[in-house]
Amino acid sequence: RWDWFDELDAARQSVVVQLAFQLGMPRLSKFEKMLNAISQGNFERAADELLDSLFARQVPNRAERLALKLRYGAA
């Protein structure tokens, strides 16, 4: 779906896949600022955008784990 996806490391790809599975593609597509940051390789901003979302308020522990993967690329 996104041309930048294949350029991501496995941990960051995993975050996108997990979010797509949990939220569905239509809802994930609304995370425009986060997705834009990922596409630009700005993983700090992408993690911040994820944490500044309703998703993060609803499932804070999961969001924090995913944000760490985005930020550092750690598996």
N, C-alpha and C positions, 0 to 999 in steps of 0.2 A: 504494500500500500504506500509506503513512504520510501523514496529512493535512498534516504540516509540510513535506513534500518540495517542494511547489510554491513555498513561500516562500523556499527557499534560492536563493542566487545560482548561476550556471552552474558555477562551479568546485567548489562544495560538492556540488551535485547530481552532478557528474562523479565525485567521490570515492565517493559512495554507489553509483552505477551500476557503477563499476569493482570495488568490493568485492563487490557482488552477482554480477557476472559471474565474478570469480575464485573466490569462496568458495561461491556459491550462496545462495539466500535462506534455507534452513534454518540454515546456519552463520552467515550475517550476522545473523540474528535473535537469535543468542546473544550478540551484542555489545551487551547491554542497556544497560550504563552509557554506552557511546559514543553509542548511538542516543538514549538519554534526554537526554544533554547536548546533542546536536544539536537535538532537539525543543525544548529550552529556550533555544536560541541561545547556549549556553555552549561556544563553539568551542575555547577553550583546554583545557577539561576533555575535550572530545571527542577532541582531538588527543592528549592525554596518555593517554587510555584506549586509543586505537588503538596507541600506542607501547608500552603495557603489555599486550601480547598475544602469543600464540604466533605469530600471523601476522607480527608485527614481528620476532620472533626468527628466523623462517624466511626472510623477505625484507626485511632491514633497510633497504636503500636505497629500495626501493619504498614501504615503510611511512613512511619519513621524508618522501619527496616528497608522499605523500597527506596526512600530518599537517600539512605546511606549507600545503597547499591548504585543509585544514579550518581551521587556525588563522587564516590571513590572507585566505582567499577569492581568492587570486591564481590566475590561470589558467595 
